[in-house]
């Protein structure tokens, strides 16, 4: 691995958490300030970093350009947009699109709620595997041996009183998802929000993404959320067809 490249990427990772001083960045990669400054000047020249005032550096605009291009290249994101936008516009609740890659579930699109209370999730953020509906949908599609491998290798921090905290319970939950065709997060991730998610399938019938609808409990109780399950399933079906899935009765 290139040492300079490794250091530059480490600097970008630190800048992603907020503006940093030259001293902080030099310490992050364990080099003299002059070496850190040379790396930062190279990053600046390509717009990956920029000065923030006299003493700080922050992420540059090139990263946002690359992120947007990467998202636009995802066919599932483009193909699903009309169906997800229609669901969000009709019901007004937060709609997420998520994918599974390299062992992580990532939000790749979001349509904000039109109600006063909004979620602070964002595109590009990782979704916890053990307590989110989108993760349950995506992991449930893995082969059985792979599901067990992932479940037994995960951590299960108890985020609420309803959070699943062990692999056997989690595997049983994934089996339920496979049987019924949707997943729920009944205040498992955050105790004031619940969520329901469904799979979006590709041309071979594989799950290529998960679409979810998240609602604060003060706006809609859990039974009320499940009352919108037909709307979510119809949205997932429409998005799947646009992604090349052939509907079968």
Secondary structure, DSSP 8 states (H G I E B T S, - for coil): --HHHHHHHHHHHHHTTS-EEHHHHHHHHT--HHHHHHHHHHHHHTTSEEEETTTEEEE-HHHHHHHHHHHHT-HHHHHHHHHHHHHHHHH--EEEEEEEETTEEEEEEEE--SSSS-----TT-EE-TTT-HHHHHHHHTS-HHHHHHHHHH------STT---SHHHHHHHHHHHHHHSEEEESSSSSTTEEEEEEEEEBTTS-EEEEEEEEEETTTS-HHHHHTTHHHHHHHHHHHHHHTB-----
